[in-house]
Amino acid sequence: MRRKLVFRMDPPKVLVFGFGAIILLGTLLLSLPASTVDGRGLPILDALFTATSATCVTGLVVVDTGDTFTRFGEMVILSMIQVGGLGFMSFATLLAFILGKRISLKERLIIQESLNNATVEGIVRLVKRIFLFTAVVEITGGIILSLRFSQEMAAGKAIYFGFFHAVSNFNNAGFDLMGGFNGLTAFSEDPIVNLTMITLISLGGIGFIVMNELFDYRRTRRLSLHSKIVLAISAFLVFGGALLIFILEYNNPYTLKPMTMTGKMFGALYQAVTPRTAGSNTLNIPDLKQTTLILIIFLMFIGASPGSTGGGIKTTTFAVLVSAVRSQIRGREDVTFFGRRMDLSIISKSLTVTLISLFLIGLVTMVLTVTEPGKEFLMIFFETVSAFSTVGLSMGLTPELSSYGKIVITITMFAGRVGPLTLAFAVTKKRKEDHYRYPAGKVMIG
């Protein structure tokens, strides 16, 4: 009966309901005495915040993960990261495969919505490949990190740390077990840790649709327009961002200045990759210059790509808007990429996503200036964008949030993960399409 009720819902409502259910279950588990080292369990509000951060693959934490949780609590967090990163509908599909059940059209539509895929065609095959890609990437990353960490700690702990951080970073969650809210700063110049983490974050952030096409490229020798845009914009943002961070932080005595040239390059590159919604860091974020922090806010707002484990308005949305502005400046009606014209509906959707996102970020920032008096505006704004884009980077505000602030950021993380449009569709009543059009009108712009 409950299953029939769920699948009578529209796909956006199912996604909101599903993520909400996972968060509530995680909140319950993290509040158990077995979850924390002190044997008391997390207070309900902190448990809700942490469960939301893990399920929404954000990485903002009110308590340090490595210092606070037992192995049980850490595994609860890791499970929520994996389910939240791949999407609960992907796991429901996997369970259906195991039980030999048929995937209905309604279920395929929900999977399509969760993966932000353009069509239901081949959606089940895509889900199978998602699990294959995930297993290969996480196992490979886990082995490499385990071997590196084994030089610093006992073998059993190294394996556990290696696979935890591989899963966390591939899913762009940013949770770490290093303790003391230090992130990965102890490995800021380590080539193995840096290259492995950067690869995991990048693969998780480009999206499973792009990964699937790259996997088939040797056979098909073609990439879709979507994949071309994602790869081009991702490369531009990462390497352009790394160059700017390198220049801005080169003489900063608290970040890059004391490092070797190799360390400087890794530090700049890692901090350019992690705003793509990963949230782990090798440099101390509060020590960065204000100009660098503003650049990171910009990168966080754009975020990862559609159908990925990351958030933000997405690389394709950013690309469409920039191209639309360029076309207007040049006096052209068509918005084009790689010899293809963008449909007007895509431009409208990109504009809608961006405006809703800006409105929510502005509203949350305004509310936090009231709930967190005395805090710097840049710190509050940084925290808001990080939460909405499910990044997880922080200037240190998260552990100091008031109860009201925690509730606001929790809602913001949830809205950012399910997506502003999906959330809007879920809470509004679907209206039938009008069978008439109003007369055209003109308004002065600019």
N, C-alpha and C positions, 0 to 999 in steps of 0.2 A: 504493500500500500504506500509506504514511504517512498519507495523507488519510483512508483508511478507519479507521485506528487512532485518529486524532484524533476523528473523528465517531462512534466507538463509545463515547467517553467521555460522562459526564454533562455538561450545560452548565457547571456550576461548575468542573469539572476542565479543560474546554477554555479557559475564561477565565483560570484560573490559569496553565495551560501557555502560552497565547498571550502574556500580559503578561510572563511569565518569559522567553520566547524573544526578545521585543523588547528587553528589558533587557539580555540577554546580547549581542545584536547591537550595541546602543548602547555597551556596555562595550568591546567589541572596537574599534569605530570611534574612540571617544574616547581609547583608549590608543595610537593610531597617532601617529607623529611629526607628520603633517600636521594634526593637530587642535589643537595648542598652539603658541603664539607662540614658545616656546623650542625648538621642534623635537624635543622629547623624548617627547611624549605624556604623558598623565596616568598616574600609578601605578595599577595595577589596582584597588586598593581605592577610590581617589578616583574612578576612571572608573566603577566599579560604583555608587557613591553618587550620582554626577551623573546617570548613565543612569536609575537608579531614580527619582530626584527629578523628572527630565524626563518619563519615561513615566507616572509616577503623578501628574503635574501638581501637584507639591508646591512646589518653588521653593527648598528649603533647599540651600545651596551650601557646599562646603568650600573652593572657590577662586572668586574673582570671575569671573563669566562674561565681562564685557567686557574685562578685563585679561589673561585667561589664554588664551582660545581664538582661533584663526584663524577666518576666514569659514567654512571647511569645518567646523570644530568647532562653531561656532555654528549652522550649518545642520543638522548632525546633531541637536543639541539641539532645534532648532525642529521638526524632523520628528518626533522622539519626542514632543514636546508635543502636536502635532496628532493623531498616531495615538493617544496615550494619552488625550487629552481626548475625542475622538469615539468611541474604542473600536476595536480592531483588527478586530472583526467587521463594523463599519460599512464599513471600507475593503475588507474581503474581499467584502462585498456589492456595493460599487461596482465592483470588478474583475470580478465575475460579470456585472454589468450590461453592462460594456464588451465582455466576451467573448461576450455573448449566452447565458449559461448560466442554467438554471433554479435557483431557490433552494429547496432541499428543506425539508421540515418540520423535520428535525433542526436544520438551519442557522437556520431561523426561531426555533426554541426557544432557540438559543444567543444570537441577536440580542436576543430578548425578555429573556433573563437579563442581558445586558450593558447594556441600556437600562433595566432595572428596570421594564419595562412590564407592565401587568396582563394583557394578552392578546396572542396572536400575530396577531389580526385586524388587518389594515392595517399590519403591521409593516414590510413592504417599502416601502410608500408613505411611511411615517414616515421611513425611512432616506434616501429620496430628498429629502425635505423638509429633513432635518437638514443635508445637504450644501448645499442651496440657502440655508437660513438662515445657515449658517456662512460661505459665500462672500460673501453680501450684507453681513453684519455685519462680518467681518474686512476686506473691501475698503473699506467705508465708513470704519471706524475707522482703517485704515492710511492712507487719503488725508488725513483730518483731522489725524492726528498728524504725517504727513510735512510738511504745509504749516506746522504749528506748529514742528517741529524745524528746518525750512529757515531759520528766523530765527536759529538758533543754530549751524548747521553747513552744510557744503557740500550741494548738492542730492542727489547720489547717496547720501551717508551719511544724510541726512535721510529719504529714501525707505526705505532699508534699516532704519533705526531705527524708523520709523513702523510698518512692516508687522510687524517682529519683535515690537514691544511690543503691537500689536493682536492678533496670534495668541496671544501669551503670556498676555495678560490675559483675552481671551475664553474661553480654555481654563482660566482660573483657575490658571495655573502660577506667575506671579510672577517669572519670570526677567527680568532687565534687563541692558542693555549700558552703563549709565552709568559703571561703574568704581568702584573703591574701596569696595565694599560700601555705597554711599551710597543705593541705590535711586532713588526719584524725589523725594528731599528738595529738590533744586534747583528743583522745580516745585510746591512745596507750596502756593503762592498763585496758581498759574496756572489761570484758569478753563477754558481750552480743554482742557488736559491732564487736569485733575481731572474735568470733566464727561464727557469721552470715555472715560477709564479706568473711571469709576464705571458708565457705561452698558454698556461691554463686560463688566465683571465681573458686573453684575446680570443681563444677558441670558444669559450663560453659566451662571449659578448657579441660575436659576429652573427649568431643565430643558427639554428639547426637547419633551416632551409638552405642557407649558404653552404654550410658544411656538407649537406647532402649533395648539392650541385658540384662542389669541389671533389667529392668522392667519386662522382660519376664523370668528371671532366675528361679523364683519360679515354673513356668510351665515347662520350658525346661530342667532345671538343667544342662545347658551347657553355656560356653562362647566361642566365636570364638578366634582364635589365636591373631587376632588384639586386642581384648579387654583385653586379658591376658597381652599382651606386654604393652599396654597403662597403665593399672592399676599398673603393677609391676614397670615400669620405673617412672611413676608419683610419686608413693610412695617413691621410692629411692631418686629422686631428691628433693622432698619436705622435707622429714625427714632428709636426709643427708645434704641438704642445711641449714636447720634450726639448726642442731647440729653445723655445722661449723660457722654459723653466731653467734650463742650463745657463742661459744668459742672465736671467734675473737673480738666480741664487748663487752664481759663481763665486762672488765675494762675500756671501753671507757667512759669518763666522760660526753660526749655529747650525748650518745645514751642509752645504757643499764645500765651502772653503777648506776645511781641514782634511778633505778626502784626496786620494790620488786621482789622477785624470780618469782612470777607468771607473773608480768609485763615483766620480762626478757624473759620468755618462750614465751609469746604471741608476743612480739616484734620480736624475732628471727623467730618464725613460720610464722608470717605475711609477713616479708621481704623475706622469702623463697618461699612463695606462690605467691606473687604479681609479681615477674618476669616471672611467667608462662603466662604473657602478660596482667595482669590486670592493673597495673600502679598506683593504689592507694597506699598510704604509711602511716604508723603510726610512723615511725622514719624519721628524717630529713636526706634526702639522702646525701647532701654535707658533713654532719658530720660523715659519716661512714668512716672507715679506708680504705686505698687504696686496701688492700688485699680483704676486703669485697666487694668493688666495682667491682673488677676483677671477683670475684665469681658470683656476680649478673649479670655481662655481660655474663658470661658463661651460666647461667640459662636462661637469656633473649634470647640468640641465639638459644637454644634448643626450648624454648617456650612451647606451649600447644600441643594438639593432633589433628590429622586429623578430619575434619568434626565438629570442635568446633568453638567457637567465638574468639579463640585466634590465634596468629601468630607464628613466629619462623620457624625453619626447621622442627619442630615437633618431639615428643618423639619417634615415630616409626622409623623415619629416623636416629636419634641418636642411637637407639638400634641396628638397622641393621648394621650401620657402626662399632660400637664397637664390635659386634659379628663377623663381617668380619675380623677385625684386630685380634681378639682372635683366629679365625680359622687359619689365616695365620701364626701366631706365633706358633701354635701347629702343623702346617704342615698338616692341614685338608683342603680338597677342599670344603666341604659343610659348609654352614652357617646355623646353626640350632637354633630353639627356641622351648621349650616345646615339644620336640620330632618331630618337623616339620622342613623340609628343605626349606630355602628361595630360590625362583626362581632367576635366574641370572638377569632378567629384574628388579626386585625389588632392588637388590643391585646396579645396574647401575643407576636407578632412584634416589636412595638415594645419591649416589656419585654426580650425576649431580646437584641435588637440593643444596647440601652442597657447592659445588665448585662455582656455580653461586651466591649463597648467600654471600660467602666469598669475591668473586670478587666485587660484588656490594657494600658491606660494606667497603672494602678497597678503592674503587674508591670514594665513597661519603666522607669517612674520609679524603682522600687526598684533595678533592675539598674544604671541610669545613676548612681545615687548611689555605687555601688561602683566602676564603671569610670571615673568622672569625679570623683575625690576633690577636696575643696576648693572645688567649685563650689556656688553658692547653690542652695537647694532650689527656689525660685521659677523660677530660670533653667532648671533641669533639667525641672521640671514643664511650663513653658511650651513648651520644645523638644519634649517628648514629645507633648503635645496637638497642637501644630502639625504634627508628623510624621504622627501617626495620622489627623488630619483633613485631611491633604494641603493644608495652608495655606501654609507656607513662611515665616511670620514667625519671627524669632529675636531673642533678646536678646543675641546675639553668641557663643553657645556653639558653633554649627556648625563654624566654622573651627578651633576649639580641641579638637574631639573627639579622643579617643584612637582607636586602631585598633579596639578592642573597641566603643567608643561608636559609631563609624561603622557597624559591622556591625549593631548593635542598632537604630539609627535607620533603616538601609536596610530591614531586615525590617519595622519598624513602618510605614514609608511604603507598602510593598507590601501589607501587611495592610489598611491604611486604604483603599487604592485599590480593591482587588478586593472589599472589604467583609467585615466579620467573619462574617456568615452564609454568604456565598458560599465563603469560605475554610474555614469549619467543614464545610460540605457537601462540599467538595472532598477534605478529608483524612479524612472518616469514611465508613464503609461504610453504604450506604443499607439501612435495615431495613424489612421488610415490615410493613404496618399490622396491628396486633393485631385479631383478630376477637372480642375479648371486652373487657369493662370491669371494673375492680376496684370493690369496694364503696366508697361515699363515706365519707370520713373528715373529722374536724374538728380544726383546730389553732388554738390561741390566737395572735392577731396583735396587735402593738402593746403 
